[in-house]
């Protein structure tokens, strides 16, 4: 395909950064997360935040795919802290959450994020999933998800954008068998 040489040509310009703490480990099932409490998430999240700050400090834009899905609550908390701390410190990095799945559609994931109850010692789950800082934007790929962001109060703040996810079938012609 025409796309493969393009990817190979730029591979040397793309720096791969491995962050093992963001991996979804085998034991990270719904049961694993349900056994943890909010302080487990926050403690692990602070470790991830520190690591991400060092890696992402000089980047202009960071796009995070489905950060609030709830499959890794400590990472969700880390992204929240990262955006918040970055904004408070007046660093230049802008964050874009690209969302096409929502935790509330997956009961087990959502239950674990609801542990963020907004007490003195933990933030409220909605703030963790949808940070409200000046360096944050949200991108969705369909209008249904745009309506979902609206229900979370994101659209009123002019921080949500709809970018359809089109497919250019011409890119796949060489790979397809025509019968």
C-alpha positions as CSV (number, residue, x, y, z in Angstrom):
1,X,0.0,0.0,0.0
2,X,1.0,3.6,-0.5
3,X,0.9,4.2,3.3
4,X,3.6,1.6,4.3
5,X,6.5,3.5,2.6
6,X,5.3,6.7,4.3
7,X,5.4,5.1,7.7
8,X,8.8,3.5,7.1
9,X,10.2,6.8,5.9
10,X,9.3,8.7,9.1
11,X,10.1,5.9,11.6
12,X,13.4,7.4,12.4
13,X,11.8,10.7,13.3
14,X,9.4,9.2,15.8
15,X,10.7,8.5,19.2
16,X,9.1,5.5,20.9
17,X,8.7,5.9,24.7
18,X,7.8,2.9,26.8
19,X,6.0,3.6,30.0
20,X,5.4,0.2,31.7
21,X,3.3,1.8,34.4
22,X,0.6,2.6,31.8
23,X,0.3,-1.0,30.6
24,X,-2.8,-2.9,31.4
25,X,-1.3,-5.9,33.2
26,X,-2.9,-9.3,32.9
27,X,-4.1,-9.3,36.5
28,X,-5.7,-5.9,35.9
29,X,-9.2,-7.2,35.6
30,X,-12.4,-5.8,37.0
31,X,-11.9,-7.9,40.1
32,X,-8.3,-6.6,40.5
33,X,-9.5,-3.0,40.4
34,X,-12.5,-3.6,42.6
35,X,-10.2,-4.9,45.3
36,X,-8.2,-1.6,45.3
37,X,-9.3,1.5,47.1
38,X,-9.0,5.1,46.1
39,X,-5.7,5.5,47.8
40,X,-4.2,2.7,45.7
41,X,-5.3,4.5,42.6
42,X,-3.9,7.8,43.8
43,X,-0.6,6.5,45.0
44,X,0.1,4.7,41.7
45,X,-1.3,7.7,39.8
46,X,1.2,10.0,41.5
47,X,4.1,7.8,40.4
48,X,2.8,7.7,36.9
49,X,2.3,11.5,36.9
50,X,5.9,12.1,38.0
51,X,7.2,9.8,35.2
52,X,4.9,11.5,32.6
53,X,6.0,15.0,33.7
54,X,9.6,14.1,33.0
55,X,8.9,12.6,29.6
56,X,6.3,15.1,28.3
57,X,7.6,18.4,29.8
58,X,8.8,19.9,26.5
59,X,6.0,18.7,24.3
60,X,3.6,21.2,22.8
61,X,0.6,18.8,22.5
62,X,-0.2,15.5,24.1
63,X,-3.1,13.5,22.7
64,X,-4.4,10.8,25.1
65,X,-6.6,8.1,23.6
66,X,-9.7,7.2,25.8
67,X,-8.1,8.4,29.0
68,X,-11.2,8.1,31.1
69,X,-12.4,4.7,30.0
70,X,-11.7,3.3,33.5
71,X,-9.6,0.3,32.5
72,X,-6.6,1.7,34.5
73,X,-8.0,4.1,37.2
74,X,-4.5,5.0,38.4
75,X,-3.6,6.2,34.8
76,X,-6.9,8.1,34.6
77,X,-5.9,9.9,37.9
78,X,-2.4,10.5,36.5
79,X,-3.7,12.2,33.4
80,X,-6.0,14.4,35.5
81,X,-3.0,15.4,37.8
82,X,-0.7,15.9,34.8
83,X,-3.1,18.3,33.1
84,X,-3.9,20.2,36.3
85,X,-0.3,20.5,37.5
86,X,0.9,21.5,34.0
87,X,-1.7,24.3,33.9
88,X,-0.9,25.5,37.5
89,X,2.8,25.7,36.7
90,X,2.0,27.6,33.4
91,X,3.9,25.0,31.3
92,X,3.2,25.2,27.6
93,X,1.8,21.7,27.0
94,X,-1.8,21.4,25.8
95,X,-3.7,18.2,26.4
96,X,-6.3,16.6,24.1
97,X,-8.4,13.8,25.3
98,X,-9.6,11.8,22.2
99,X,-12.6,10.0,23.4
100,X,-14.7,7.4,21.6
101,X,-15.6,5.2,24.5
102,X,-17.0,6.2,27.9
103,X,-16.6,4.5,31.3
104,X,-20.3,4.8,32.1
105,X,-21.0,2.4,29.2
106,X,-18.9,-0.3,31.0
107,X,-20.3,-0.8,34.5
108,X,-17.2,-2.5,36.0
109,X,-14.9,0.3,34.8
110,X,-17.3,3.0,35.9
111,X,-17.8,1.6,39.4
112,X,-14.1,1.7,40.0
113,X,-13.9,5.4,38.9
114,X,-16.8,6.2,41.2
115,X,-14.5,5.6,44.1
116,X,-13.3,9.2,43.5
117,X,-16.0,10.6,45.7
118,X,-14.9,14.2,46.1
119,X,-14.0,13.9,49.8
120,X,-11.3,15.9,51.5
121,X,-8.7,13.3,50.5
122,X,-9.8,12.6,46.9
123,X,-11.2,14.5,44.0
124,X,-14.7,13.9,42.5
125,X,-14.9,11.3,39.7
126,X,-16.2,13.8,37.2
127,X,-13.3,16.1,37.7
128,X,-10.9,13.2,37.3
129,X,-12.5,12.1,34.1
130,X,-13.1,15.5,32.6
131,X,-10.4,17.9,33.9
132,X,-11.4,21.6,33.7
133,X,-8.2,23.4,33.1
134,X,-7.3,25.9,30.4
135,X,-4.8,23.5,28.8
136,X,-7.5,20.8,28.1
137,X,-9.5,20.0,25.0
138,X,-11.7,17.0,24.1
139,X,-12.0,15.5,20.6
140,X,-14.7,13.0,19.6
141,X,-15.2,11.1,16.3
142,X,-19.0,11.0,16.1
143,X,-22.0,13.2,17.0
144,X,-23.3,10.7,19.6
145,X,-20.1,11.2,21.6
146,X,-20.4,15.0,21.1
147,X,-23.8,14.8,22.8
148,X,-22.2,12.7,25.6
149,X,-19.7,15.5,26.2
150,X,-22.5,18.0,26.2
151,X,-24.2,16.0,29.0
152,X,-20.9,16.3,31.0
153,X,-20.9,20.1,30.6
154,X,-17.9,20.2,28.3
155,X,-19.4,21.9,25.2
156,X,-20.5,25.0,27.1
157,X,-16.8,25.6,27.9
158,X,-15.9,25.6,24.2
159,X,-13.4,22.7,24.8
160,X,-15.0,20.0,22.7
161,X,-14.4,19.4,19.1
162,X,-16.0,17.0,16.6
163,X,-13.5,15.5,14.1
164,X,-15.1,12.7,12.1
165,X,-13.1,9.6,11.6
166,X,-13.4,9.1,7.8
167,X,-11.9,6.2,5.9
168,X,-10.2,6.7,2.6
169,X,-10.9,3.4,0.8
170,X,-8.4,4.3,-2.0
171,X,-5.6,3.7,0.5
172,X,-6.6,0.0,0.8
173,X,-7.1,-0.8,-2.9
174,X,-3.8,-2.5,-3.4
175,X,-4.3,-4.7,-0.3
176,X,-7.8,-5.8,-1.3
177,X,-8.6,-8.8,-3.5
178,X,-11.2,-8.0,-6.1
179,X,-13.4,-11.0,-7.0
